[in-house]
Amino acid sequence: MSGPTVCLDTTVSPAICCEGGGGSFLPITPREYEWDQTLRIFLYLFGLLWLFCGIAEVSDVFMAAIEKITSQKTRKMNPTTGSFVEVDFWNPTVANLTLMALGSSAPEILLSIIELVLGGMYSGDLGPSTIVGSAAFNLLCIIAVCIVAIPNGEVRKIKEVPVYCVTATFSILAYLWLLIILLASSPDVVEIWEGLMTFVFFFVLIAIAYAADRGWLGGKEQDDEEDEPAARAKVIGADMTPEDLAKLELRVREAHGKNISEAEIVRLIEEESGVEGEKPEKAQVSSKKVVPLDADADNTEAPTPDAVSPKTGKTEDIKPPQGDAPKLQTPSFAFAYDKMAILDNRTVAVKVIRSGDKMVHASVNYQTRAGTAKKDEDFKHIEGTLEFQPGEVEKEITVTVVNDVAFENREDLYVDILDNKTSEMIASASLVILDNTTEPGLLLFEKAEMSTTEGLEEKKLDVCVIRKGGAAGKVTCAWTTEDQTAKAATHFVKTAGVLEFEHGQMSATIPVTILPSGRYERKDTLHLILTNITGGAKLDPSASGGGDSCKATIEIAPDPGQQERILRIHSTLAVNWEKAKTNQKSNWTEWKEQIIDSIKLTDDDDEEEEDEDAAGEEKKKGPGDYFGMLMTLLLVTPWKMLFSIVPPPGFCGGWVCFCASLVGIGGLTAIVGDMAALLGCVMNIPDAVTAITLVALGTSVPDTFASKISAQQDPYADNSVGNVTGSNSVNVFLGLGMPWTLGAFWWAAGGSDQKWRDKYQNASSVHNYFGRAPTGTEGVFVVEAGGLAFSVGVFSSCAIACISLLAIRRKAFGGELGGPPVFAWASAVLLVCFWFIYIALSSWYIMSGSA
């Protein structure tokens, strides 16, 4: 095969692959131009692939450092619940658009910067074209793979829609902005303000995306912070407060049974935190690991994990019932009203109701008892037995005031019901003898402030409302609960209703349900409010509310027994955590093992699987296994050995690893620039075509596999779709904004040199910019639009079509990814066709010479 045609043109400076040509690092030998062209194509292509393997390896190290940095936690108070929770130090949106985007796009960004610096501050074709080509592959091909990666019948939708709308809009506006710079504002010239604006747009994107994430732009539902996984209290050893531990203990009990032992709780919490050294993916609390240890459950049969808790909605372990069926509840008795008035009719019927098993005969004794009213002088003493027939649930006791007694205000007596076997008092009702009045009275709470404790189960609190100053007629009033520091659905059940007082009834109760939420010291309050009274009665004007309403304050406090239990569990966890910390590897040990592991051809996980297979039947390695090991040895192992010297992320919170791996990416990217230029030169392909094809593929294919796994495993499409649009925006704002700003400042401040004048003195774009031929040392940063502008234009059209397709899929199938297989594959094929159209049109335009 003859040599590259570019080497035949002696009127220009020799190309990198020709005699006398060269880049910053390649070719290695000065006489490579004499080698066979076919051999050179093979060697340069293999070398480029080898370098891409190195970039992928060091990028993994770089991402590990970023994950360490962004995984930092901090503690803050939840304004909704008032409790301290552990949250991410980095806002997820800001982390994705800064460090995470830099991690996935570092090769493209650094290639553009390094090409400018090593090229003498002249704009090249590789950097900008690689950014556009990589953006096209990311948006069209990676999303196509993610669409069909979802299992049949499933869909994945974007959860953070406002953030996605921001990044998707910027991912198109960023490339339209490039067209404005290259073709409209100052054709083929980048001015300082244009470069600065491009760079500043990066911070504008972060600010607007953060505002969208916080819900400041609307369209985002504010979730209870405690319901978000990132805000849930995690086990952090001795740093966990007893308040956090109380919440975690409650979740464990809800998953495994209310009556499990403290030792089991400690074990399950340690498993969730990974204290015992388990791998994170295995260190999750499973609702099927422990059988609920209920008080009456002493069998050991296997659980049937098919029942769903009506409270938590989670699958719970339920044991089949053993032995005889449980007996119905024993009948019990109570008064319908705890306090009644005896008015002008001189008699009152006191109702007794029974609960429990209503289908059996039951009886209970009763008797009157003197209070301030005197027996036989003010009322007739009575006693006897109430007989309840099967199905009968209500009986009356008639109490009569002596005929010749004058009514005296506020005299009272009592009616007691007694156990007919032990004569122990079961309940008591108060009867008040009022003067002859028709006043309906005033309503108020018996106690304006009351306290209750929270347990492991729902708890009902009966709040008493009394009627004073009269009891004539039927009276009703509305009541409702109101949030204070206690929040509905978290600490109590939000309820409302109407309270009724019958004629002569002087007290009634309102049931308030207290929910278990897990607390150690914190106390929360809620209000119970009475309004809209009817029947002529009024609300007590001296009570809280001033007569328009009546308000009671309920305080929810921790149970003292629970406090003692939490302290014991906390103490045990702290001791175990300290023991675990002493067994953890130091950063230096991890670094040493990292270097040793770099020479292995298989991972430890693969070796464990082989051991498991060997325990069953011997598995023989085939030719494919040996070929894979050979490729690993040639392509990957050298890079693993080289980058094993990068300190692990444990040092300085990941920043040492971050800086060291960033240097590694930069060094390899510089060599990739020369290798891609050599390959394009010997294949007679312009650098811009090499950039949008080979280089863009080499830097983006590793992200394809990560995005596919993310699409399959994540419940939402944010990481697989939203990160692509965000990354494409960041590529322009950083990958072109920084080098173009630097180049514009360089030529504006330093002026032109002889090489610049030879290259651009007679360029029409420079004449149009100055309005004349440049004089003296006048110089500007020239970025020839040509094929770059055409490529950006084609990509922008494809990007608008892709975003529109995703919007249609969300409306039609309920999500951007997945859906009916036929339509999923049709969408993926369409997107891949868009990518081929982009490559074909851009390559044709660049190679045809039209540029």
Phi, psi and omega in degrees: 000138180288167183287173180301138182293333180296337181283348181279343181273108183267002182274350180238168178299143183298139179288169186298331183264003184257171177296128181089351180265170179172161177251201182286327183232335183237158000289162183288315181252147184288346184248026178296334182297343180275348183289160177298137185296321179296319178297319181295320178300315180297314183294317181291323178294316178296318179297322179294316177297321180296319178294323177297323176298320178295319179296319178297320181292313181287333177293325175298319177296318180299317180294325177298320177295318181295318179297324177294318181293314185282351179272002179300141183245156173218163182248134177215162181276132174284116182295340181283314184257343181079002181262156178276133179230160179265126183229164177294137176292321179269132170296131184304320181293316179296319179297318181294324183272353180244274186293315182294319177295321177296323180295319182277340184242010183304317180301314181295316182295314181292326178299318180294319181289314183294322179299320179294312185293312181287341180270016178076025179072021172262140180290134177254180181265332187294309186300300181299319181291326177296322179297316180291317180296320178295320178298320179296315180295318181299311187287321187267311186277315182295317178293325176299317178296319181294325181298315184272355181280344182286134179304151181304136177086355181250156175226156174233126178244160177282127181276311182274075185297316180301318179294318179298319179299321179294309182293322179295318178296315180293329181293338175267316180298328181300318182279330172293326176296323176298319178297322178297317180295312189283331188243334189247304188296302178213086187308130176065009180227136175250118179273168183299314183295328179291317177296317180295318179298319179300318180290320181293330178302333177300315180286328175297317178300314180298316182296314182291319179296322178295318178298320178294320180295324181280352180086012182286340180264002181084170176082002180240129177277129179279112180275151172300126186301330181287341180274348179278135181302323182291339182261357181288146179295126178255156178285118181233034175071218185293345180284346180290130179282156175302328179297316177295320182296324179297321178291318180294321179299321180296318179296321178296317180294324178295328182277331190238358180117139185292337189252022177290156186284164178297323180297320178293322179297315179300315182297316182292322178294319179295325176295319181294324182276349182074023182298328185275011173087015179284159176292147185303322183290344178257353186262054177246146177286119179260137182284003180243010183277328187233134175281133179302129181265073179290159186298326183255016181256104181239013176269167185236023181286157184293144180287157174248101188279058181242349184275147179242129181291130178291340182272314185262340183074010183258154176289132181238159177276122181238128177273143174293143181295144181242150175075201183289155177296146181294148180283153177291161182298144175293139180302141176227163189228150177201161175278145176293321178230137182278341183213128180224163180248145172257112185260216188288348180278356173066000176226158176215138177261115181265119184273136174242129180241153178240154178229184184085217181284108184268358185259018177235161175288138180213155180215156179209143179274158177214160176195155173271160181215136184288145169241241172284336173282138186267140179299134177068340178269319180253331180214160178273122178286135178224155173204157181172199183230133174266128180253121179256118176281160178307129181088350181270128187241354185217136175224160180239144173245122182264123179247135185237138175274144180300136188298321187267011180272141174276135182293128177245136187297133170068025170279143185223161175214176185228151171241127181247145167249136189236148174297130186284358177253315185256349183063018176282143181293133178261315180203163181219140176241142181260132176245130183246126177272113181258159176288168185290093185223157177246014181289134177283341174093184179245146177253140176199164176284141177299321176231123180286337177227132180215162183227146175218162180252152179266136178244197179274347179240165172300145185227134180260128177250122177268117180260124186271131173247130183246162181237121182232161178075016180145156180213026183275136175082167178273134184231140175228155173208149178274148177222153178204154174271155181219132179296140164234240173286335172280137185246137179299146180074346176254312182250338179204165178270122180288122182220162176207160181183191179237128180263131182245136173244120176285166177304123181088348180284133185243359177207151176208161183239149175246123179276128176240125182265121178264128182264146173286127180233351181085105179212152180243304179238333187297140175242137180237156181232152170222164179249146172242124191237135174256135178212175170051060181278144179231172177088012178090346179283167179229161173276142184301115182293340180278349180276169178299126183120340173068022178100332176284330177207170177227132189234136173239146179251127179249126179257130177256117183243160177286151176285132181303323178296324178292323178300315179297320181294317180296321178298319179295316180295318180299317179298316180296316180296319180299317179296315181295324180294319178297320177296318181295322181296325179291337180268353181287151179286144174282163179300325180292320177295319179296323178295317179297315180294328177297320179291319180294318181292340184294340181266000179281143178272343179229155177279162178298325179297321178295322180294322178296320179295322179295321178297319178296321178294322180295329179293332178268284177222151185290132180251123182268141178282136178261181180302324180297322179296316181291325177295319178297320178295322179295314179298320177299317180297320184279317190265325190253315187304317178302320180289322177299319179294318181295312186274000172291345178282350175290127181303143179294163185297348182294339181281128173052041176065020177099351186287328177294314177298321179301310183291317183295316180289329176296321175297319178297317178297318180297317179297314179294323180296322177298319179290323177301321179302314179292318182295318178295321178295319177298314181296314179297324181294311183288338177266004180059039178245132178298154180302324183296323179290318176301322183293314185282350180250277188296311184292317179297319178295316182298327181272345186250336183301318177303326178292336181297314182294320179296319180292323179297313179297319179297319180296323182284324188266328182283145178286344181233169185262008185300314184290328184270332181252309183299324180290332178293313180294321178294317180296320180296324177292315182296325179303318181287312187293325178263314185291335176245328181297315181292308181294324180291324175295317179297316180294319181295318176296319183301308185282333177286323182274318185271342181078174185276157172244184184295322180296320179295318181293322177295329186272321189238000186303321184256012180289134183297325181295325178290320178297319180293328182290312181277342186080008182189180174285137180297143180244155177059232181258021178297134180206154177222163179276112185264126173232100184293125184295293175038237183293332180295313180296318179297317179298318179295320179297315179296317180297319181300320178296316179295324180294317178298319179295321180294313180297321178295319179298319179296321178295320178295318180296322179296318181289323185278320188244356179087005180189158181286329184247152176082214183095191179304133185306320182299313181287329177296312179293324178297318178296317181296316179297320179298317180294319178295323176297320175302319181293317178297322177297317178300313181296314184296312182293316181295316180296318179299315183295318183291316186279341182285345181089000179295333181294000000 
